[in-house]
């Protein structure tokens, strides 16, 4: 059996996991049993990497959980994060409550979508009509669902968290990759299940179980798909636009003649499928991108203004988002003119402008921009700038003494803008900017180390190092070398010093060279040997001096 606590922690996004923990704690504080059910459990069991929506079922009144969420949204704050480790808080952004079903569609800050519904039974007085809603326990709620793969739930109660409830053996059908209805009246009671089976089968590559295929063929023959009420039509169109490949679903429904059951006017209008493909190609590598409004624009592009408005209110619902969806093209042209003007020169100015725009509008400009300059700036904002922001020096700013808070975030924002504009390129520039923007005094540079004084030389001591070595060579006699092996000095051979002969008594030592050594030395220094030197010529003898006055 799968470990659903592990699956929820690893397969859900960080924001989804925080929402699950937050709602689970709120339900526990109110003494309510809360379950994650439906498509989220199916996708976790099947091993899907992306879980689209979170479906919560509570045994009791869902308002006991909704009230704290609504109060936190009204006050603009929230309780501590569900993980208990700080970080971004869980905060409700939008909610729409259906009083008939006792269920609410929720959207949290961070883009997490969810449904919180009361566990219920549905009793049909007449097939195809709205059922009577009766409160029930979780097992009755699971058994009234469309397919066995959607009739599973995981407990979020602290005492049984992670426990799988599977009364219809949906896990086995997931393993067989089959879609199985829970009873023969399934398509008659809710004709929208015809569309759901075809759509899920195409997305998951599941086939209808044998008896389910028989029931589906009978429902198509009786044209039950044309008996949907406006709420069911809107819910199914909304689900199609949430698909990764809405074009495949729309083409399949058109081929089977079922698109008219969702909207007759839409079935008779040409749908620009290539525009769907263009949107999907532009946003598929963008993390967190939600192309829902862009797909809606592609769906209604060829319809009249009045019909667009009707479908927008029916499918989207929220008035502010409806207004944005209907004005995407017009607002994108205005934004493109400003983004390509001389008013916006620096990357920080591009960031400041686009960060104030609704995300769907920026995505629409990414898909439909005609100016290469505008397109490059939009791509930089969506793909390049988030990478720079992810590397902001939070740890370094804390290391120099700044404390997390509003001033802390302002410093990082200024550093981020300087990095965008190329004012900060090196780590040294980054460090100086952190000190300057945080108002913390930069420490003085370290003083250079003092040179170590050499000790005074004592008489007879040899100084260290090369100078000492040379001095030592000058003070001490060189070591004798074997005869015939000249020592090298300056790259030239030098003759070995002559041996000294001690005088017999107190005289000076005299050098004595053997004849062969003397000849060798004379040859090295370029002189002839003493024996071979030319003798000077002898002077003639001076005649005897005559003495005057002396006679012989």
MITIVO-182553 format. One line per 10 residues: number of its first residue (from 1); their letters; for each residue x, y, z of C-alpha. Coordinates in steps of 0.25 Angstrom, whole numbers, plus 5000, padded with zeros to 4 digits. Each point is the difference from the previous one (the first is absolute). Example, Ala and Ser with C-alpha at 12.3 -4.5 7.8 and 13.67 -1.06 7.14 Angstrom:
BEGIN
1	as	5049/4982/5031 | 5006/5014/4998
//
This chain:
BEGIN
1	xxxxxxxxxx	5000/5000/5000 | 5005/5014/4997 | 5005/5009/5010 | 4991/5012/4998 | 5006/5009/5010 | 5013/4998/4992 | 4993/5002/4987 | 4993/5013/5004 | 5014/5006/5005 | 5007/4996/4987
11	xxxxxxxxxx	4990/5001/4989 | 4993/5012/5004 | 5006/5014/4998 | 5005/5007/5012 | 4988/5010/5000 | 4990/4988/4999 | 5006/4993/5011 | 4999/5012/5009 | 4985/5002/4997 | 4998/4985/5003
21	xxxxxxxxxx	5007/5002/5014 | 4993/5013/5003 | 4986/4995/4997 | 5003/4987/5007 | 5004/5008/5013 | 4987/5009/4999 | 4991/4988/4999 | 5007/4993/5011 | 4998/5013/5009 | 4985/4999/4996
31	xxxxxxxxxx	4999/4985/5003 | 4997/4997/4986 | 5004/4988/4991 | 5007/5006/4987 | 5004/4991/4988 | 5007/5003/4987 | 4992/4993/4990 | 4997/4998/4985 | 5009/5004/4989 | 5012/5004/5009
41	xxxxxxxxxx	5000/4986/5006 | 4999/4993/4987 | 5012/5008/4994 | 5008/4997/5012 | 4997/4985/4999 | 5002/5000/4985 | 5014/5007/5002 | 4996/5013/4993 | 5012/5010/5001 | 4990/5012/5000
51	xxxxxxxxxx	4987/5000/5009 | 4991/5010/4995 | 4989/5003/5010 | 4998/4996/5015 | 4986/4995/5003 | 4997/5000/5015 | 4988/4993/5006 | 4996/5003/5015 | 4990/4993/5008 | 4992/5011/5005
61	xxxxxxxxxx	4998/5015/4998 | 5011/5005/4990 | 4998/5015/5005 | 5007/4996/5013 | 5013/4999/4992 | 4996/5011/4990 | 4998/5011/5011 | 5014/5000/5005 | 5005/5000/4985 | 4991/5012/4997
71	xxxxxxxxxx	5004/5008/5012 | 5015/4998/4997 | 4997/5006/4986 | 4992/5011/5005 | 5011/5004/5010 | 5011/4998/4990 | 5008/4991/5009 | 5000/4985/5003 | 5004/4991/5011 | 5013/4993/5000
81	xxxxxxxxxx	5004/4991/4989 | 4995/4986/5001 | 5014/4994/5000 | 5003/5007/5013 | 5013/5005/4994 | 4997/5014/4996 | 5000/5005/4986 | 4989/5004/4991 | 4986/5000/5006 | 4988/4993/4995
91	xxxxxxxxxx	4990/5011/4996 | 4987/4999/4992 | 4999/5008/4988 | 4986/4997/4994 | 4988/4991/5004 | 4986/4998/4994 | 4990/4992/5008 | 4989/4991/4994 | 4989/5000/5010 | 4993/4988/4993
101	xxxxxxxxxx	5011/4991/5001 | 5006/5006/5012 | 5014/5001/4993 | 5010/5011/4998 | 5010/5002/4989 | 5012/5006/5006 | 5013/5006/4994 | 5012/5003/5009 | 5011/5010/4999 | 5011/4992/4992
111	xxxxxxxxxx	4990/4995/4990 | 4995/4988/5007 | 4985/4996/4996 | 4991/4992/5009 | 4986/4996/5003 | 4995/4998/5014 | 4986/4992/5001 | 4991/4994/5010 | 5000/4985/4999 | 4986/4997/4994
121	xxxxxxxxxx	4991/4990/4993 | 4992/5004/4988 | 4986/4994/4998 | 4994/5002/4986 | 4985/5001/4999 | 5001/5001/4985 | 5012/4996/4991 | 5007/5012/4994 | 4994/5009/5010 | 5007/5007/5012
131	xxxxxxxxxx	5001/4990/5012 | 4996/5002/5014 | 5012/5003/5009 | 5001/4992/5013 | 5012/5001/5010 | 5007/4987/5002 | 5013/4993/5004 | 5012/4998/4992 | 4997/4986/4995 | 4986/5004/4995
141	xxxxxxxxxx	5007/5012/4993 | 5010/4992/4993 | 4990/4989/4995 | 4991/5011/4993 | 5012/5005/4991 | 5002/4998/4985 | 5011/4990/4999 | 5007/4990/5009 | 5013/5007/4998 | 4994/5013/5005
151	xxxxxxxxxx	4994/4993/5012 | 5012/5000/5009 | 5004/5009/5012 | 5011/5002/5009 | 4998/5004/5015 | 5006/5013/5005 | 4996/4998/5014 | 5013/5000/5009 | 4996/4986/5006 | 4998/4993/4986
161	xxxxxxxxxx	5008/5009/4991 | 5004/4993/4987 | 4989/4989/5001 | 4994/4996/4986 | 4985/4998/4999 | 4997/4992/4988 | 4986/4994/5001 | 4998/4997/4985 | 5014/4995/4997 | 5005/5011/4991
171	xxxxxxxxxx	5015/4997/5003 | 4998/4987/4992 | 4993/5008/4988 | 5012/5009/5000 | 5009/4989/4999 | 4992/4994/4989 | 4999/5014/4993 | 4985/4999/5000 | 4988/5010/5002 | 4989/4993/5007
181	xxxxxxxxxx	4986/5006/5004 | 4994/4996/5013 | 4986/4996/4995 | 4992/4999/4988 | 4993/5013/5002 | 5012/5009/5000 | 4999/5007/4987 | 4985/5001/5001 | 5001/5007/5014 | 5011/5010/4995
191	xxxxxxxxxx	5002/5001/4985 | 5013/5008/5002 | 5007/4987/5004 | 5000/4997/4985 | 5009/5012/4998 | 5008/4997/5012 | 5003/4985/4996 | 5004/5004/4986 | 5009/5012/5005 | 5007/4991/5011
201	xxxxxxxxxx	5002/4988/4991 | 5007/5009/4990 | 5009/5007/5011 | 5003/4988/5008 | 5000/4990/4988 | 4990/4991/5007 | 4989/4992/4993 | 4986/4998/5005 | 4997/4987/5007 | 4992/4990/4992
211	xxxxxxxxxx	4986/5003/5007 | 5003/5015/5000 | 5003/5000/4985 | 4986/4994/4998 | 4994/5010/5009 | 5007/5011/4993 | 4995/4995/4986 | 4986/5000/5005 | 5001/5014/5006 | 5006/5006/4986
221	xxxxxxxxxx	4989/4993/4992 | 4990/5007/5009 | 5007/5013/4999 | 5001/5002/5015 | 5012/5009/4998 | 4990/5011/4995 | 4993/5001/5013 | 5010/5007/5008 | 4995/5012/5009 | 5008/5013/4999
231	xxxxxxxxxx	5008/4997/5013 | 5004/4987/4994 | 5004/5006/4987 | 5008/5011/5006 | 5007/4990/5009 | 5004/4991/4989 | 5005/5011/4991 | 5008/5005/5011 | 5006/4986/5002 | 5004/4999/4985
241	xxxxxxxxxx	5007/5013/5001 | 5008/4995/5012 | 5005/4989/4992 | 5015/4999/4994 | 4994/4997/4986 | 4987/5007/4999 | 5000/4999/4985 | 5000/4985/5001 | 4988/5000/5008 | 4992/5010/4992
251	xxxxxxxxxx	5004/4993/4987 | 4995/4987/5006 | 4987/5006/5004 | 4998/5006/4987 | 5002/4987/4993 | 4990/4993/5009 | 4990/5012/4998 | 5000/5003/5015 | 5005/5014/5000 | 4986/5005/4998
261	xxxxxxxxxx	4996/4994/5013 | 5010/5010/5007 | 4996/5012/4991 | 4992/5000/4987 | 5006/5014/4995 | 5014/4995/5003 | 4998/4987/4992 | 4996/5008/4988 | 5012/5009/5000 | 5014/4998/4995
271	xxxxxxxxxx	5010/4997/5011 | 5014/5005/4998 | 5007/4987/5004 | 5014/5006/4996 | 4999/5011/5010 | 4998/4990/5011 | 5013/4993/4995 | 5007/5013/5000 | 4996/5003/5014 | 5004/4986/5005
281	xxxxxxxxxx	5014/5001/4993 | 5003/5014/5007 | 4996/4996/5014 | 5004/4985/5001 | 5014/5003/5005 | 4996/5012/5010 | 4999/4995/5014 | 4986/5003/5007 | 4994/5006/4987 | 4985/4999/4999
291	xxxxxxxxxx	4995/5001/4986 | 4985/4999/5004 | 4996/5014/4996 | 5008/4999/4987 | 4993/4987/4996 | 4987/5007/5003 | 5004/5011/4990 | 5003/4990/4990 | 4987/4993/5002 | 4991/5012/4998
301	xxxxxxxxxx	5009/5008/4991 | 4990/4999/4988 | 4987/5002/5008 | 4992/5013/5001 | 5003/5009/5012 | 4987/4997/5007 | 5002/4985/4999 | 5015/5002/5005 | 4994/5007/5012 | 4990/4989/5003
311	xxxxxxxxxx	5010/4989/4999 | 5010/5008/5009 | 4990/5002/5011 | 4995/4985/4999 | 5014/4994/4999 | 5009/5009/5008 | 4990/5006/5010 | 5009/5010/5008 | 4996/5014/4995 | 5015/5006/5000
321	xxxxxxxxxx	5005/4988/4993 | 4989/5001/4990 | 5003/5014/4997 | 5015/4997/4998 | 4996/4988/4991 | 4992/5009/4991 | 5010/5011/4999 | 5013/4992/4998 | 5002/5004/4985 | 4998/5015/5003
331	xxxxxxxxxx	5008/5001/5012 | 5012/4992/4994 | 5001/5010/4989 | 5000/5012/5010 | 5011/4992/5008 | 5008/4997/4987 | 5001/5015/4996 | 5005/5004/5014 | 5010/4989/5001 | 5006/5003/4987
341	xxxxxxxxxx	5001/5015/5002 | 5012/5009/5005 | 4994/5001/5014 | 5004/4986/5002 | 5015/4998/4998 | 5006/4993/5012 | 4997/4985/5004 | 4996/5005/5013 | 4989/5009/4994 | 4995/4988/4991
351	xxxxxxxxxx	4999/4992/5013 | 4993/5011/5008 | 4990/5001/4988 | 4997/4986/4998 | 4999/4996/5014 | 4988/5009/5002 | 4992/4993/4989 | 4991/4988/5001 | 5007/4987/4997 | 4991/4996/4989
361	xxxxxxxxxx	5002/5013/4993 | 5015/4998/5000 | 4998/4986/4995 | 4991/5005/4989 | 5011/5010/4996 | 5010/4989/4999 | 4991/4992/4991 | 4996/5012/4991 | 5011/5010/5000 | 5003/5005/4986
371	xxxxxxxxxx	5012/5009/5004 | 5014/4992/5002 | 5004/5011/5010 | 4987/4998/5008 | 5001/4985/4999 | 5014/4999/5005 | 4997/5009/5012 | 4988/4991/5004 | 5008/4987/4999 | 5011/5006/5008
381	xxxxxxxxxx	4990/5004/5011 | 4994/4986/5000 | 5012/4991/4998 | 5013/5008/5004 | 4996/5009/5011 | 4994/4989/5009 | 5014/4993/5000 | 5007/5013/5004 | 4990/5001/5011 | 5001/4986/5005
391	xxxxxxxxxx	5015/5003/5003 | 4998/5012/5008 | 5010/5000/5012 | 4991/4998/5012 | 5010/4992/5008 | 5011/5011/4998 | 4991/5011/5004 | 4997/4993/5013 | 5015/4997/5002 | 5003/5015/5000
401	xxxxxxxxxx	4990/5002/5011 | 4987/5004/4993 | 4987/4994/5006 | 4989/4994/4991 | 4988/5010/4999 | 4995/5011/4991 | 5013/5007/4999 | 5007/4987/4997 | 4991/4998/4988 | 5002/5014/4995
411	xxxxxxxxxx	5015/4998/5000 | 4999/4987/4992 | 4991/5007/4990 | 5009/5011/4998 | 5012/4990/4998 | 4991/4993/4990 | 4997/5012/4992 | 5015/5004/5000 | 5003/4986/4995 | 4990/5001/4989
421	xxxxxxxxxx	5006/5013/4995 | 5015/4995/5001 | 5004/5009/5011 | 5004/4988/5008 | 5009/4990/4993 | 5010/4995/5010 | 4999/4994/5014 | 5008/5012/5005 | 4990/5010/4995 | 4989/4991/5005
431	xxxxxxxxxx	5006/5001/5014 | 5002/5015/5000 | 4985/5002/4995 | 4995/4991/5012 | 5007/5009/5010 | 4996/5013/4993 | 4985/4996/4999 | 4999/4994/5013 | 5006/5012/5008 | 5010/4991/5006
441	xxxxxxxxxx	5014/5005/5002 | 5010/4992/4991 | 5012/4995/5009 | 5013/5006/4997 | 5010/4992/4992 | 5010/4991/5008 | 5013/5007/5004 | 5012/4994/4992 | 5009/4991/5008 | 5013/5006/5006
451	xxxxxxxxxx	5013/4995/4994 | 5007/4991/5010 | 5014/5005/5004 | 5012/4991/4998 | 5008/4998/5013 | 5013/5007/5002 | 5012/4992/4995 | 5009/4996/5011 | 5015/4999/4997 | 5003/4988/4993
461	xxxxxxxxxx	4986/4996/4997 | 4995/4998/4986 | 4988/5008/4995 | 4989/4992/4995 | 4995/4999/4985 | 5008/5002/4987 | 5008/5012/5006 | 5004/4992/5011 | 5004/4988/4991 | 5009/5010/4992
471	xxxxxxxxxx	5006/5005/5013 | 5003/4987/5005 | 5007/4996/4987 | 5008/5012/5001 | 5004/4997/5015 | 5003/4986/4999 | 5009/4993/4991 | 4994/4992/4988 | 4999/4985/5001 | 5011/4993/4993
481	xxxxxxxxxx	4997/4994/4987 | 5006/4988/4994 | 5011/5003/4990 | 4997/5000/4985 | 4985/5004/5003 | 4999/5015/4999 | 4989/5008/5007 | 4990/5008/4993 | 5000/5015/5003 | 4991/5009/4991
491	xxxxxxxxxx	4999/4989/4990 | 5015/4999/4997 | 5009/4989/5006 | 5010/5005/5011 | 5012/4993/5004 | 5001/4994/5013 | 5008/5008/5010 | 5015/4996/5002 | 5003/4992/5012 | 5008/5007/5011
501	xxxxxxxxxx	5013/4995/5005 | 5003/5003/5015 | 5014/5007/5002 | 5010/4993/5008 | 5001/5011/5011 | 4991/5012/5002 | 5001/5004/4985 | 4988/5003/4991 | 4993/4989/4993 | 5005/4998/4985
511	xxxxxxxxxx	4992/4995/4989 | 5005/4987/4994 | 4996/4995/4987 | 5003/4987/4993 | 5006/5002/4986 | 4987/4994/4994 | 4991/5009/5008 | 5008/5012/4997 | 4999/4998/4985 | 4985/4998/5001
521	xxxxxxxxxx	4998/5013/5008 | 5009/5008/4991 | 4991/4994/4988 | 4987/5004/5007 | 5005/5014/5003 | 5006/5002/4986 | 5015/5001/5004 | 5012/4992/4996 | 5006/4991/5011 | 5012/5006/5007
531	xxxxxxxxxx	5010/4990/4995 | 4996/5004/4986 | 5001/5015/5002 | 5011/5008/4992 | 5013/5004/5007 | 5003/5015/5000 | 5014/5003/4992 | 5012/5002/5009 | 5007/5014/4999 | 5015/5000/4996
541	xxxxxxxxxx	5010/5002/5011 | 5004/5015/5002 | 5015/5003/4998 | 5008/5004/5012 | 5001/5015/5003 | 5013/5006/4998 | 5006/5008/5011 | 5006/5013/4997 | 5014/5003/5003 | 5004/4986/5002
551	xx	5011/4995/4990 | 5002/4986/4997
//
